[in-house]
Amino acid sequence: MACSRAEALSLFRSLLRVASTFKDYNIRSYARRRTIDGFRENQTLSDPSSISAAFSDGKAQLVVATRQALVYDIYAPTTKSVMETLGV
């Protein structure tokens, strides 16, 4: 079963939301960039089985990212990145 456009957008927003919870600028921007790049890479898929596989992979990545955000929150560094101090 292929996912609908609404489900894909919901997954996209959820991944971006989780990415924004990382306290470290570098990890936060990497997760955001990886999410955007992954969706751009898969936007041309037309085969229902490959769409379903990509959607399942995205959901698995959401679970992993959520878990990493929680664990990283415990061990996050207390100093800010130079990029954060510059207000970028």
Buried (B, 14 or more C-beta within 10 A) or exposed (E): EBBEEEEBEEBBEBBBBBBEBBBBBEBBBEBBEBBBEBBEEBEEBEEEEEBBEBBEEBBEBBEEBBEBBEEBEEEEEEEEBEEBEEEE
